[in-house]
Amino acid sequence: MIAISVISVSAQNDYYIKKAQGYQREAEYYQKKAEGYRREAAYYLKKAEGYQREVAYYTKRGDLDRAKTYSRYAENEMDKYETQLRYATQADDKAAMYLRWAADALKKQ
């Protein structure tokens, strides 16, 4: 009878350890996703800065139609930048949630 309960406790501990490891892998996945989103955001920010330089150039030359077009391009890139930052924040939040779940699973063992 005692041997069966020891095996049961051991199996339960293994269950929670495996659960915690799974949650940790999920957290790592979402942390990597957040890093990717931040890289994308930096890319879009650079593009927006480039378009702003074009706006300044064409404004200086008096070509206001082209300046307006590049201004619109810059706005679009800034929207993409903000979207990627929002995605990064959401991925960070999910990673934190999975880390909390992993910690909770280890507490149960």
Secondary structure, 3 states (H helix, E strand, C coil): CHHHHHHHHHHHHHHHHHHHHHHHHHHHHHHHHHHHHHHHHHHHHHHHHHHHHHHHHHHHHCCHHHHHHHHHHHHHHHHHHHHHHHHHHHHHHHHHHHHHHHHHHHHHC
